[in-house]
Amino acid sequence: MSAPIRRFGQVLGLKREKLAAYRAYHEEIWPEIAQAIREAGIENYSIFYREGQLFGYYEYHGPPEEYEARMDALARAPRMREWWDVMEAMQIPDPDRVPGTWWSDMDEVFHQD
């Protein structure tokens, strides 16, 4: 039996004048970043934009007990800090987010396969 899929929804602000640059970076995501995301067990990763807000969705496919370790490894992946430095300069985090986080997590209230 395979591990259950964990779904994540997150929100984050984006400086409106940075939308074109943000899109351009994600249209040609750095290969090291794409590979690190896959290795972390993240699949079906999408980011949507509406009126200064980003909505991110991804699924974690892996053993539940490995999630935190895989996210830590993702944070240490080659060039990840460089990628985040570029992205974070365009983003506006929620001031009420959980300390130590950048994106604000959302609670799933409904899901249908």
Residue pairs with C-beta under 8 A, 6 or more apart in sequence:
3 61
3 62
3 63
3 64
4 64
5 59
5 60
5 61
6 59
6 60
6 64
6 67
7 57
7 58
7 59
7 60
7 108
7 111
8 56
8 57
8 58
8 59
8 60
8 105
9 55
9 56
9 57
9 105
9 106
9 108
10 55
10 56
10 57
10 103
10 104
10 105
10 106
11 53
11 54
11 55
11 56
11 94
11 103
11 104
11 106
12 53
12 54
12 56
12 91
12 92
12 93
12 94
12 102
12 103
12 104
13 52
13 53
13 54
13 91
13 92
13 93
13 94
14 22
14 49
14 52
14 53
14 54
14 90
14 91
14 92
15 52
15 90
15 91
15 92
16 52
18 89
18 90
19 49
21 90
22 49
22 87
22 90
25 86
25 87
26 47
30 79
30 83
32 77
32 78
32 79
32 80
33 77
33 79
33 80
33 83
35 77
36 73
36 74
36 77
36 78
36 80
37 45
37 74
39 70
39 73
39 74
39 77
40 60
40 62
40 70
40 71
40 73
40 74
41 60
41 61
41 62
41 66
41 67
41 70
42 58
42 59
42 60
42 61
42 74
43 58
43 59
43 60
43 61
44 57
44 58
44 59
45 56
45 57
45 58
45 59
46 56
46 57
46 58
47 54
47 55
47 56
47 57
48 54
48 55
48 56
48 57
49 55
52 92
54 91
56 103
60 67
60 70
62 70
74 80
84 102
88 102
91 102
93 102
93 103
93 104
94 104
96 104
97 103
97 104
98 104
98 105
